[in-house]
């Protein structure tokens, strides 16, 4: 049994909410037995749409180093917690399915009792399109400008400073992020 780390932003966590989150998230170890760390972040934002103000996010790290993350938003914090745990269950099922795909095994107990999981014959989304493009050498500020001109949420470019293929993206808070992939 593990105890999740619960953090809050613009929200005070009372005993009821803490117990509710611990109960819901504490069930994750039934489906992913090697959880090394689990963080739950709860936040209230001033989003224009009231349906998006209560945010619950779960990040799970297994002892093998795999990281699974899910986030949900709603008008009610308990509904956000319910939705994000359901989403995490589906991610765990997908993760475990990928690890075992092609081994001709019987359906595990986790897959049988996990709500909303799909049999292997009915796999989820598939790659339906491959797009190839030329990557231009530029600095991140120029990449952001190109991204904005194209009206995209992200832009892939070659960064001469890092000598790598990098990605700039628009964050939900209106700022930008820079992804610098590294081979492991």
SULBEL-V294407 format. One record per run of one state. SS is the DSSP state (2 for helix, 1 for strand, 0 for the rest). FROM is the first residue (numbers start at 1). LEN is the number of residues. If there is no record, write none. Layout:
SS:FROM:LEN
SS:FROM:LEN
This chain:
0:1:4
1:5:5
0:10:5
2:15:16
0:31:4
1:35:10
0:45:5
2:50:3
0:53:1
1:54:9
0:63:4
1:67:8
0:75:2
2:77:24
0:101:8
2:109:5
0:114:6
2:120:3
0:123:14
1:137:1
0:138:2
2:140:11
0:151:3
1:154:6
0:160:4
1:164:7
0:171:5
1:176:5
0:181:4
